[in-house]
Amino acid sequence: MFLDRWQREAGVDPAKTGRHPAYVFGLSFVLVLIAAYLLARILGPAPALGDAVGTGLIVGVGCVATSYGVNHLFAGRSVTLWAIDAGYHAVKFALFGVILGLWH
């Protein structure tokens, strides 16, 4: 959804990354599965939906987004790039919470 803006802010030229899209998407999928599994381990069996979503937001915003904030500050990256990166992970972990809360 924010691909063009993210590429511009990050200074990424997809033609020059040297990585095949199948490699990028494939490895990204594996990493996302690992993150979802670890959140499931944190939540434990049969979490309530609200607790699962809340914990997902705490992890996404409280751990991941703040860590990205520190990295972006030291790298001199824009607030816009941080908002895209952090927002993606906050939403991702909240969705993990929804799925895990409804699944159990």
PDB file as gemmi writes it, atoms N, CA and C in Angstrom:
CRYST1    1.000    1.000    1.000  90.00  90.00  90.00 P 1                      
ATOM      1  N   MET A   1       0.822  -1.183   0.000  1.00  0.00           N  
ATOM      2  CA  MET A   1       0.000   0.000   0.000  1.00  0.00           C  
ATOM      3  C   MET A   1       0.878   1.264   0.000  1.00  0.00           C  
ATOM      4  N   PHE A   2       2.004   1.227   0.704  1.00  0.00           N  
ATOM      5  CA  PHE A   2       2.893   2.382   0.774  1.00  0.00           C  
ATOM      6  C   PHE A   2       4.218   2.110   0.061  1.00  0.00           C  
ATOM      7  N   LEU A   3       4.224   1.162  -0.886  1.00  0.00           N  
ATOM      8  CA  LEU A   3       5.468   0.735  -1.512  1.00  0.00           C  
ATOM      9  C   LEU A   3       6.230   1.881  -2.157  1.00  0.00           C  
ATOM     10  N   ASP A   4       5.572   2.661  -2.992  1.00  0.00           N  
ATOM     11  CA  ASP A   4       6.274   3.749  -3.682  1.00  0.00           C  
ATOM     12  C   ASP A   4       6.855   4.752  -2.692  1.00  0.00           C  
ATOM     13  N   ARG A   5       6.064   5.139  -1.708  1.00  0.00           N  
ATOM     14  CA  ARG A   5       6.532   6.108  -0.708  1.00  0.00           C  
ATOM     15  C   ARG A   5       7.673   5.524   0.111  1.00  0.00           C  
ATOM     16  N   TRP A   6       7.560   4.239   0.485  1.00  0.00           N  
ATOM     17  CA  TRP A   6       8.607   3.590   1.276  1.00  0.00           C  
ATOM     18  C   TRP A   6       9.896   3.527   0.474  1.00  0.00           C  
ATOM     19  N   GLN A   7       9.813   3.124  -0.794  1.00  0.00           N  
ATOM     20  CA  GLN A   7      11.013   3.045  -1.624  1.00  0.00           C  
ATOM     21  C   GLN A   7      11.678   4.407  -1.768  1.00  0.00           C  
ATOM     22  N   ARG A   8      10.884   5.448  -1.945  1.00  0.00           N  
ATOM     23  CA  ARG A   8      11.429   6.801  -2.073  1.00  0.00           C  
ATOM     24  C   ARG A   8      12.112   7.228  -0.771  1.00  0.00           C  
ATOM     25  N   GLU A   9      11.438   7.022   0.363  1.00  0.00           N  
ATOM     26  CA  GLU A   9      11.977   7.427   1.656  1.00  0.00           C  
ATOM     27  C   GLU A   9      13.231   6.636   2.031  1.00  0.00           C  
ATOM     28  N   ALA A  10      13.239   5.336   1.681  1.00  0.00           N  
ATOM     29  CA  ALA A  10      14.369   4.475   2.030  1.00  0.00           C  
ATOM     30  C   ALA A  10      15.501   4.551   1.011  1.00  0.00           C  
ATOM     31  N   GLY A  11      15.225   5.181  -0.127  1.00  0.00           N  
ATOM     32  CA  GLY A  11      16.239   5.265  -1.173  1.00  0.00           C  
ATOM     33  C   GLY A  11      16.497   3.916  -1.843  1.00  0.00           C  
ATOM     34  N   VAL A  12      15.466   3.115  -1.936  1.00  0.00           N  
ATOM     35  CA  VAL A  12      15.587   1.775  -2.509  1.00  0.00           C  
ATOM     36  C   VAL A  12      15.166   1.797  -3.964  1.00  0.00           C  
ATOM     37  N   ASP A  13      16.029   1.265  -4.811  1.00  0.00           N  
ATOM     38  CA  ASP A  13      15.700   1.052  -6.213  1.00  0.00           C  
ATOM     39  C   ASP A  13      15.565  -0.448  -6.410  1.00  0.00           C  
ATOM     40  N   PRO A  14      14.338  -0.952  -6.592  1.00  0.00           N  
ATOM     41  CA  PRO A  14      14.142  -2.394  -6.673  1.00  0.00           C  
ATOM     42  C   PRO A  14      14.977  -3.065  -7.762  1.00  0.00           C  
ATOM     43  N   ALA A  15      15.286  -2.341  -8.808  1.00  0.00           N  
ATOM     44  CA  ALA A  15      16.071  -2.912  -9.899  1.00  0.00           C  
ATOM     45  C   ALA A  15      17.527  -3.140  -9.490  1.00  0.00           C  
ATOM     46  N   LYS A  16      17.976  -2.481  -8.416  1.00  0.00           N  
ATOM     47  CA  LYS A  16      19.383  -2.562  -8.020  1.00  0.00           C  
ATOM     48  C   LYS A  16      19.614  -3.371  -6.742  1.00  0.00           C  
ATOM     49  N   THR A  17      18.576  -4.003  -6.198  1.00  0.00           N  
ATOM     50  CA  THR A  17      18.762  -4.750  -4.952  1.00  0.00           C  
ATOM     51  C   THR A  17      19.525  -6.044  -5.170  1.00  0.00           C  
ATOM     52  N   GLY A  18      19.445  -6.603  -6.376  1.00  0.00           N  
ATOM     53  CA  GLY A  18      20.159  -7.834  -6.672  1.00  0.00           C  
ATOM     54  C   GLY A  18      19.497  -9.075  -6.100  1.00  0.00           C  
ATOM     55  N   ARG A  19      18.309  -8.941  -5.562  1.00  0.00           N  
ATOM     56  CA  ARG A  19      17.610 -10.085  -4.979  1.00  0.00           C  
ATOM     57  C   ARG A  19      16.335 -10.364  -5.776  1.00  0.00           C  
ATOM     58  N   HIS A  20      16.144 -11.615  -6.067  1.00  0.00           N  
ATOM     59  CA  HIS A  20      14.945 -12.028  -6.793  1.00  0.00           C  
ATOM     60  C   HIS A  20      13.732 -11.865  -5.870  1.00  0.00           C  
ATOM     61  N   PRO A  21      12.617 -11.374  -6.395  1.00  0.00           N  
ATOM     62  CA  PRO A  21      11.421 -11.203  -5.564  1.00  0.00           C  
ATOM     63  C   PRO A  21      10.975 -12.486  -4.852  1.00  0.00           C  
ATOM     64  N   ALA A  22      11.165 -13.631  -5.490  1.00  0.00           N  
ATOM     65  CA  ALA A  22      10.779 -14.897  -4.852  1.00  0.00           C  
ATOM     66  C   ALA A  22      11.598 -15.128  -3.578  1.00  0.00           C  
ATOM     67  N   TYR A  23      12.874 -14.775  -3.611  1.00  0.00           N  
ATOM     68  CA  TYR A  23      13.728 -14.893  -2.433  1.00  0.00           C  
ATOM     69  C   TYR A  23      13.250 -13.955  -1.331  1.00  0.00           C  
ATOM     70  N   VAL A  24      12.985 -12.712  -1.691  1.00  0.00           N  
ATOM     71  CA  VAL A  24      12.561 -11.704  -0.709  1.00  0.00           C  
ATOM     72  C   VAL A  24      11.231 -12.096  -0.081  1.00  0.00           C  
ATOM     73  N   PHE A  25      10.240 -12.430  -0.900  1.00  0.00           N  
ATOM     74  CA  PHE A  25       8.918 -12.777  -0.372  1.00  0.00           C  
ATOM     75  C   PHE A  25       8.950 -14.121   0.364  1.00  0.00           C  
ATOM     76  N   GLY A  26       9.707 -15.068  -0.148  1.00  0.00           N  
ATOM     77  CA  GLY A  26       9.797 -16.371   0.505  1.00  0.00           C  
ATOM     78  C   GLY A  26      10.419 -16.284   1.887  1.00  0.00           C  
ATOM     79  N   LEU A  27      11.556 -15.615   1.987  1.00  0.00           N  
ATOM     80  CA  LEU A  27      12.218 -15.467   3.287  1.00  0.00           C  
ATOM     81  C   LEU A  27      11.394 -14.587   4.219  1.00  0.00           C  
ATOM     82  N   SER A  28      10.756 -13.562   3.692  1.00  0.00           N  
ATOM     83  CA  SER A  28       9.881 -12.717   4.513  1.00  0.00           C  
ATOM     84  C   SER A  28       8.740 -13.531   5.099  1.00  0.00           C  
ATOM     85  N   PHE A  29       8.161 -14.422   4.314  1.00  0.00           N  
ATOM     86  CA  PHE A  29       7.077 -15.272   4.798  1.00  0.00           C  
ATOM     87  C   PHE A  29       7.552 -16.151   5.952  1.00  0.00           C  
ATOM     88  N   VAL A  30       8.730 -16.739   5.814  1.00  0.00           N  
ATOM     89  CA  VAL A  30       9.283 -17.578   6.879  1.00  0.00           C  
ATOM     90  C   VAL A  30       9.502 -16.751   8.147  1.00  0.00           C  
ATOM     91  N   LEU A  31      10.045 -15.556   8.008  1.00  0.00           N  
ATOM     92  CA  LEU A  31      10.298 -14.699   9.172  1.00  0.00           C  
ATOM     93  C   LEU A  31       8.999 -14.273   9.853  1.00  0.00           C  
ATOM     94  N   VAL A  32       7.968 -13.997   9.071  1.00  0.00           N  
ATOM     95  CA  VAL A  32       6.668 -13.628   9.635  1.00  0.00           C  
ATOM     96  C   VAL A  32       6.058 -14.816  10.384  1.00  0.00           C  
ATOM     97  N   LEU A  33       6.212 -16.014   9.837  1.00  0.00           N  
ATOM     98  CA  LEU A  33       5.727 -17.201  10.544  1.00  0.00           C  
ATOM     99  C   LEU A  33       6.431 -17.375  11.890  1.00  0.00           C  
ATOM    100  N   ILE A  34       7.726 -17.122  11.917  1.00  0.00           N  
ATOM    101  CA  ILE A  34       8.473 -17.210  13.174  1.00  0.00           C  
ATOM    102  C   ILE A  34       7.948 -16.187  14.174  1.00  0.00           C  
ATOM    103  N   ALA A  35       7.719 -14.956  13.720  1.00  0.00           N  
ATOM    104  CA  ALA A  35       7.191 -13.912  14.610  1.00  0.00           C  
ATOM    105  C   ALA A  35       5.811 -14.288  15.137  1.00  0.00           C  
ATOM    106  N   ALA A  36       4.950 -14.833  14.273  1.00  0.00           N  
ATOM    107  CA  ALA A  36       3.612 -15.245  14.702  1.00  0.00           C  
ATOM    108  C   ALA A  36       3.700 -16.385  15.709  1.00  0.00           C  
ATOM    109  N   TYR A  37       4.586 -17.329  15.465  1.00  0.00           N  
ATOM    110  CA  TYR A  37       4.775 -18.444  16.393  1.00  0.00           C  
ATOM    111  C   TYR A  37       5.232 -17.937  17.761  1.00  0.00           C  
ATOM    112  N   LEU A  38       6.171 -17.016  17.768  1.00  0.00           N  
ATOM    113  CA  LEU A  38       6.668 -16.487  19.039  1.00  0.00           C  
ATOM    114  C   LEU A  38       5.593 -15.711  19.791  1.00  0.00           C  
ATOM    115  N   LEU A  39       4.755 -14.958  19.077  1.00  0.00           N  
ATOM    116  CA  LEU A  39       3.644 -14.290  19.752  1.00  0.00           C  
ATOM    117  C   LEU A  39       2.685 -15.325  20.325  1.00  0.00           C  
ATOM    118  N   ALA A  40       2.444 -16.398  19.589  1.00  0.00           N  
ATOM    119  CA  ALA A  40       1.576 -17.465  20.095  1.00  0.00           C  
ATOM    120  C   ALA A  40       2.159 -18.075  21.365  1.00  0.00           C  
ATOM    121  N   ARG A  41       3.458 -18.217  21.415  1.00  0.00           N  
ATOM    122  CA  ARG A  41       4.109 -18.742  22.629  1.00  0.00           C  
ATOM    123  C   ARG A  41       3.941 -17.773  23.793  1.00  0.00           C  
ATOM    124  N   ILE A  42       4.053 -16.485  23.531  1.00  0.00           N  
ATOM    125  CA  ILE A  42       3.863 -15.476  24.578  1.00  0.00           C  
ATOM    126  C   ILE A  42       2.423 -15.523  25.094  1.00  0.00           C  
ATOM    127  N   LEU A  43       1.463 -15.661  24.193  1.00  0.00           N  
ATOM    128  CA  LEU A  43       0.048 -15.642  24.567  1.00  0.00           C  
ATOM    129  C   LEU A  43      -0.380 -16.896  25.313  1.00  0.00           C  
ATOM    130  N   GLY A  44       0.242 -18.014  24.997  1.00  0.00           N  
ATOM    131  CA  GLY A  44      -0.154 -19.269  25.617  1.00  0.00           C  
ATOM    132  C   GLY A  44      -1.417 -19.819  24.976  1.00  0.00           C  
ATOM    133  N   PRO A  45      -1.894 -20.951  25.514  1.00  0.00           N  
ATOM    134  CA  PRO A  45      -3.070 -21.580  24.917  1.00  0.00           C  
ATOM    135  C   PRO A  45      -4.352 -20.810  25.214  1.00  0.00           C  
ATOM    136  N   ALA A  46      -5.215 -20.760  24.242  1.00  0.00           N  
ATOM    137  CA  ALA A  46      -6.564 -20.184  24.363  1.00  0.00           C  
ATOM    138  C   ALA A  46      -6.610 -18.777  24.947  1.00  0.00           C  
ATOM    139  N   PRO A  47      -5.897 -17.817  24.349  1.00  0.00           N  
ATOM    140  CA  PRO A  47      -5.984 -16.451  24.865  1.00  0.00           C  
ATOM    141  C   PRO A  47      -7.329 -15.816  24.505  1.00  0.00           C  
ATOM    142  N   ALA A  48      -7.802 -14.953  25.373  1.00  0.00           N  
ATOM    143  CA  ALA A  48      -9.008 -14.180  25.050  1.00  0.00           C  
ATOM    144  C   ALA A  48      -8.679 -13.227  23.905  1.00  0.00           C  
ATOM    145  N   LEU A  49      -9.650 -12.949  23.065  1.00  0.00           N  
ATOM    146  CA  LEU A  49      -9.425 -12.108  21.892  1.00  0.00           C  
ATOM    147  C   LEU A  49      -8.843 -10.750  22.271  1.00  0.00           C  
ATOM    148  N   GLY A  50      -9.423 -10.091  23.248  1.00  0.00           N  
ATOM    149  CA  GLY A  50      -8.932  -8.775  23.652  1.00  0.00           C  
ATOM    150  C   GLY A  50      -7.514  -8.820  24.172  1.00  0.00           C  
ATOM    151  N   ASP A  51      -7.200  -9.845  24.949  1.00  0.00           N  
ATOM    152  CA  ASP A  51      -5.833  -9.996  25.459  1.00  0.00           C  
ATOM    153  C   ASP A  51      -4.848 -10.254  24.327  1.00  0.00           C  
ATOM    154  N   ALA A  52      -5.254 -11.068  23.366  1.00  0.00           N  
ATOM    155  CA  ALA A  52      -4.382 -11.398  22.246  1.00  0.00           C  
ATOM    156  C   ALA A  52      -4.096 -10.170  21.389  1.00  0.00           C  
ATOM    157  N   VAL A  53      -5.129  -9.392  21.089  1.00  0.00           N  
ATOM    158  CA  VAL A  53      -4.940  -8.176  20.286  1.00  0.00           C  
ATOM    159  C   VAL A  53      -4.115  -7.161  21.074  1.00  0.00           C  
ATOM    160  N   GLY A  54      -4.428  -6.991  22.349  1.00  0.00           N  
ATOM    161  CA  GLY A  54      -3.682  -6.056  23.184  1.00  0.00           C  
ATOM    162  C   GLY A  54      -2.211  -6.425  23.278  1.00  0.00           C  
ATOM    163  N   THR A  55      -1.937  -7.698  23.476  1.00  0.00           N  
ATOM    164  CA  THR A  55      -0.542  -8.147  23.540  1.00  0.00           C  
ATOM    165  C   THR A  55       0.140  -7.965  22.198  1.00  0.00           C  
ATOM    166  N   GLY A  56      -0.580  -8.235  21.115  1.00  0.00           N  
ATOM    167  CA  GLY A  56      -0.014  -8.003  19.788  1.00  0.00           C  
ATOM    168  C   GLY A  56       0.360  -6.546  19.584  1.00  0.00           C  
ATOM    169  N   LEU A  57      -0.504  -5.640  20.027  1.00  0.00           N  
ATOM    170  CA  LEU A  57      -0.198  -4.207  19.916  1.00  0.00           C  
ATOM    171  C   LEU A  57       0.962  -3.814  20.814  1.00  0.00           C  
ATOM    172  N   ILE A  58       1.021  -4.384  22.007  1.00  0.00           N  
ATOM    173  CA  ILE A  58       2.139  -4.079  22.914  1.00  0.00           C  
ATOM    174  C   ILE A  58       3.454  -4.509  22.281  1.00  0.00           C  
ATOM    175  N   VAL A  59       3.476  -5.705  21.705  1.00  0.00           N  
ATOM    176  CA  VAL A  59       4.701  -6.176  21.056  1.00  0.00           C  
ATOM    177  C   VAL A  59       5.007  -5.329  19.822  1.00  0.00           C  
ATOM    178  N   GLY A  60       3.992  -5.088  18.981  1.00  0.00           N  
ATOM    179  CA  GLY A  60       4.204  -4.343  17.739  1.00  0.00           C  
ATOM    180  C   GLY A  60       4.627  -2.905  17.965  1.00  0.00           C  
ATOM    181  N   VAL A  61       3.949  -2.230  18.884  1.00  0.00           N  
ATOM    182  CA  VAL A  61       4.265  -0.818  19.147  1.00  0.00           C  
ATOM    183  C   VAL A  61       5.373  -0.699  20.184  1.00  0.00           C  
ATOM    184  N   GLY A  62       5.208  -1.422  21.286  1.00  0.00           N  
ATOM    185  CA  GLY A  62       6.123  -1.254  22.418  1.00  0.00           C  
ATOM    186  C   GLY A  62       7.505  -1.805  22.199  1.00  0.00           C  
ATOM    187  N   CYS A  63       7.614  -2.871  21.430  1.00  0.00           N  
ATOM    188  CA  CYS A  63       8.934  -3.474  21.202  1.00  0.00           C  
ATOM    189  C   CYS A  63       9.472  -3.161  19.810  1.00  0.00           C  
ATOM    190  N   VAL A  64       8.697  -3.507  18.794  1.00  0.00           N  
ATOM    191  CA  VAL A  64       9.204  -3.390  17.426  1.00  0.00           C  
ATOM    192  C   VAL A  64       9.266  -1.934  16.964  1.00  0.00           C  
ATOM    193  N   ALA A  65       8.168  -1.192  17.098  1.00  0.00           N  
ATOM    194  CA  ALA A  65       8.152   0.191  16.606  1.00  0.00           C  
ATOM    195  C   ALA A  65       9.153   1.068  17.339  1.00  0.00           C  
ATOM    196  N   THR A  66       9.288   0.869  18.638  1.00  0.00           N  
ATOM    197  CA  THR A  66      10.266   1.682  19.374  1.00  0.00           C  
ATOM    198  C   THR A  66      11.688   1.323  18.973  1.00  0.00           C  
ATOM    199  N   SER A  67      11.943   0.046  18.719  1.00  0.00           N  
ATOM    200  CA  SER A  67      13.276  -0.362  18.264  1.00  0.00           C  
ATOM    201  C   SER A  67      13.584   0.235  16.894  1.00  0.00           C  
ATOM    202  N   TYR A  68      12.601   0.214  16.018  1.00  0.00           N  
ATOM    203  CA  TYR A  68      12.776   0.865  14.719  1.00  0.00           C  
ATOM    204  C   TYR A  68      13.038   2.357  14.896  1.00  0.00           C  
ATOM    205  N   GLY A  69      12.356   2.967  15.854  1.00  0.00           N  
ATOM    206  CA  GLY A  69      12.569   4.390  16.110  1.00  0.00           C  
ATOM    207  C   GLY A  69      14.012   4.702  16.453  1.00  0.00           C  
ATOM    208  N   VAL A  70      14.603   3.903  17.324  1.00  0.00           N  
ATOM    209  CA  VAL A  70      16.013   4.105  17.689  1.00  0.00           C  
ATOM    210  C   VAL A  70      16.904   3.934  16.461  1.00  0.00           C  
ATOM    211  N   ASN A  71      16.683   2.865  15.704  1.00  0.00           N  
ATOM    212  CA  ASN A  71      17.496   2.632  14.507  1.00  0.00           C  
ATOM    213  C   ASN A  71      17.358   3.766  13.499  1.00  0.00           C  
ATOM    214  N   HIS A  72      16.129   4.245  13.291  1.00  0.00           N  
ATOM    215  CA  HIS A  72      15.899   5.318  12.330  1.00  0.00           C  
ATOM    216  C   HIS A  72      16.536   6.619  12.792  1.00  0.00           C  
ATOM    217  N   LEU A  73      16.504   6.886  14.094  1.00  0.00           N  
ATOM    218  CA  LEU A  73      17.155   8.103  14.606  1.00  0.00           C  
ATOM    219  C   LEU A  73      18.656   8.081  14.340  1.00  0.00           C  
ATOM    220  N   PHE A  74      19.311   6.980  14.672  1.00  0.00           N  
ATOM    221  CA  PHE A  74      20.757   6.901  14.473  1.00  0.00           C  
ATOM    222  C   PHE A  74      21.147   6.857  13.002  1.00  0.00           C  
ATOM    223  N   ALA A  75      20.265   6.312  12.163  1.00  0.00           N  
ATOM    224  CA  ALA A  75      20.556   6.241  10.732  1.00  0.00           C  
ATOM    225  C   ALA A  75      20.189   7.530  10.001  1.00  0.00           C  
ATOM    226  N   GLY A  76      19.542   8.481  10.713  1.00  0.00           N  
ATOM    227  CA  GLY A  76      19.152   9.735  10.089  1.00  0.00           C  
ATOM    228  C   GLY A  76      18.019   9.570   9.089  1.00  0.00           C  
ATOM    229  N   ARG A  77      17.183   8.564   9.290  1.00  0.00           N  
ATOM    230  CA  ARG A  77      16.069   8.331   8.379  1.00  0.00           C  
ATOM    231  C   ARG A  77      14.885   9.203   8.759  1.00  0.00           C  
ATOM    232  N   SER A  78      13.970   9.357   7.832  1.00  0.00           N  
ATOM    233  CA  SER A  78      12.848  10.263   8.030  1.00  0.00           C  
ATOM    234  C   SER A  78      11.797   9.681   8.969  1.00  0.00           C  
ATOM    235  N   VAL A  79      11.018  10.584   9.546  1.00  0.00           N  
ATOM    236  CA  VAL A  79       9.898  10.179  10.395  1.00  0.00           C  
ATOM    237  C   VAL A  79       8.856   9.442   9.556  1.00  0.00           C  
ATOM    238  N   THR A  80       8.709   9.843   8.308  1.00  0.00           N  
ATOM    239  CA  THR A  80       7.763   9.179   7.416  1.00  0.00           C  
ATOM    240  C   THR A  80       8.141   7.714   7.220  1.00  0.00           C  
ATOM    241  N   LEU A  81       9.419   7.437   6.989  1.00  0.00           N  
ATOM    242  CA  LEU A  81       9.876   6.063   6.820  1.00  0.00           C  
ATOM    243  C   LEU A  81       9.645   5.277   8.103  1.00  0.00           C  
ATOM    244  N   TRP A  82       9.943   5.882   9.253  1.00  0.00           N  
ATOM    245  CA  TRP A  82       9.697   5.212  10.531  1.00  0.00           C  
ATOM    246  C   TRP A  82       8.208   4.911  10.691  1.00  0.00           C  
ATOM    247  N   ALA A  83       7.342   5.855  10.360  1.00  0.00           N  
ATOM    248  CA  ALA A  83       5.902   5.642  10.519  1.00  0.00           C  
ATOM    249  C   ALA A  83       5.422   4.483   9.644  1.00  0.00           C  
ATOM    250  N   ILE A  84       5.940   4.376   8.433  1.00  0.00           N  
ATOM    251  CA  ILE A  84       5.550   3.272   7.553  1.00  0.00           C  
ATOM    252  C   ILE A  84       6.051   1.950   8.122  1.00  0.00           C  
ATOM    253  N   ASP A  85       7.333   1.902   8.482  1.00  0.00           N  
ATOM    254  CA  ASP A  85       7.907   0.672   9.022  1.00  0.00           C  
ATOM    255  C   ASP A  85       7.241   0.270  10.335  1.00  0.00           C  
ATOM    256  N   ALA A  86       7.113   1.215  11.248  1.00  0.00           N  
ATOM    257  CA  ALA A  86       6.530   0.927  12.559  1.00  0.00           C  
ATOM    258  C   ALA A  86       5.051   0.575  12.436  1.00  0.00           C  
ATOM    259  N   GLY A  87       4.335   1.298  11.612  1.00  0.00           N  
ATOM    260  CA  GLY A  87       2.913   1.034  11.432  1.00  0.00           C  
ATOM    261  C   GLY A  87       2.659  -0.344  10.856  1.00  0.00           C  
ATOM    262  N   TYR A  88       3.494  -0.745   9.923  1.00  0.00           N  
ATOM    263  CA  TYR A  88       3.361  -2.088   9.345  1.00  0.00           C  
ATOM    264  C   TYR A  88       3.458  -3.152  10.436  1.00  0.00           C  
ATOM    265  N   HIS A  89       4.466  -3.032  11.285  1.00  0.00           N  
ATOM    266  CA  HIS A  89       4.669  -4.044  12.317  1.00  0.00           C  
ATOM    267  C   HIS A  89       3.608  -3.974  13.412  1.00  0.00           C  
ATOM    268  N   ALA A  90       3.156  -2.796  13.752  1.00  0.00           N  
ATOM    269  CA  ALA A  90       2.090  -2.670  14.751  1.00  0.00           C  
ATOM    270  C   ALA A  90       0.817  -3.343  14.254  1.00  0.00           C  
ATOM    271  N   VAL A  91       0.465  -3.094  12.999  1.00  0.00           N  
ATOM    272  CA  VAL A  91      -0.730  -3.713  12.419  1.00  0.00           C  
ATOM    273  C   VAL A  91      -0.529  -5.222  12.286  1.00  0.00           C  
ATOM    274  N   LYS A  92       0.651  -5.636  11.870  1.00  0.00           N  
ATOM    275  CA  LYS A  92       0.939  -7.064  11.707  1.00  0.00           C  
ATOM    276  C   LYS A  92       0.745  -7.815  13.022  1.00  0.00           C  
ATOM    277  N   PHE A  93       1.312  -7.309  14.107  1.00  0.00           N  
ATOM    278  CA  PHE A  93       1.184  -8.000  15.388  1.00  0.00           C  
ATOM    279  C   PHE A  93      -0.238  -7.924  15.936  1.00  0.00           C  
ATOM    280  N   ALA A  94      -0.945  -6.844  15.679  1.00  0.00           N  
ATOM    281  CA  ALA A  94      -2.354  -6.770  16.090  1.00  0.00           C  
ATOM    282  C   ALA A  94      -3.167  -7.819  15.327  1.00  0.00           C  
ATOM    283  N   LEU A  95      -2.903  -7.990  14.025  1.00  0.00           N  
ATOM    284  CA  LEU A  95      -3.592  -9.011  13.238  1.00  0.00           C  
ATOM    285  C   LEU A  95      -3.231 -10.419  13.710  1.00  0.00           C  
ATOM    286  N   PHE A  96      -1.962 -10.629  14.072  1.00  0.00           N  
ATOM    287  CA  PHE A  96      -1.591 -11.906  14.674  1.00  0.00           C  
ATOM    288  C   PHE A  96      -2.454 -12.159  15.900  1.00  0.00           C  
ATOM    289  N   GLY A  97      -2.628 -11.118  16.724  1.00  0.00           N  
ATOM    290  CA  GLY A  97      -3.450 -11.258  17.921  1.00  0.00           C  
ATOM    291  C   GLY A  97      -4.884 -11.618  17.590  1.00  0.00           C  
ATOM    292  N   VAL A  98      -5.449 -10.968  16.580  1.00  0.00           N  
ATOM    293  CA  VAL A  98      -6.817 -11.287  16.164  1.00  0.00           C  
ATOM    294  C   VAL A  98      -6.919 -12.751  15.740  1.00  0.00           C  
ATOM    295  N   ILE A  99      -5.998 -13.176  14.898  1.00  0.00           N  
ATOM    296  CA  ILE A  99      -6.030 -14.553  14.403  1.00  0.00           C  
ATOM    297  C   ILE A  99      -5.854 -15.547  15.546  1.00  0.00           C  
ATOM    298  N   LEU A 100      -4.869 -15.301  16.401  1.00  0.00           N  
ATOM    299  CA  LEU A 100      -4.633 -16.228  17.514  1.00  0.00           C  
ATOM    300  C   LEU A 100      -5.764 -16.212  18.527  1.00  0.00           C  
ATOM    301  N   GLY A 101      -6.359 -15.046  18.761  1.00  0.00           N  
ATOM    302  CA  GLY A 101      -7.468 -14.952  19.691  1.00  0.00           C  
ATOM    303  C   GLY A 101      -8.718 -15.646  19.186  1.00  0.00           C  
ATOM    304  N   LEU A 102      -8.939 -15.601  17.883  1.00  0.00           N  
ATOM    305  CA  LEU A 102     -10.108 -16.258  17.305  1.00  0.00           C  
ATOM    306  C   LEU A 102      -9.874 -17.758  17.076  1.00  0.00           C  
ATOM    307  N   TRP A 103      -8.641 -18.125  16.861  1.00  0.00           N  
ATOM    308  CA  TRP A 103      -8.300 -19.500  16.515  1.00  0.00           C  
ATOM    309  C   TRP A 103      -8.501 -20.444  17.707  1.00  0.00           C  
ATOM    310  N   HIS A 104      -8.115 -19.985  18.871  1.00  0.00           N  
ATOM    311  CA  HIS A 104      -8.132 -20.889  20.042  1.00  0.00           C  
ATOM    312  C   HIS A 104      -9.488 -20.931  20.626  1.00  0.00           C  
TER     313      HIS A 104                                                      
END                                                                             
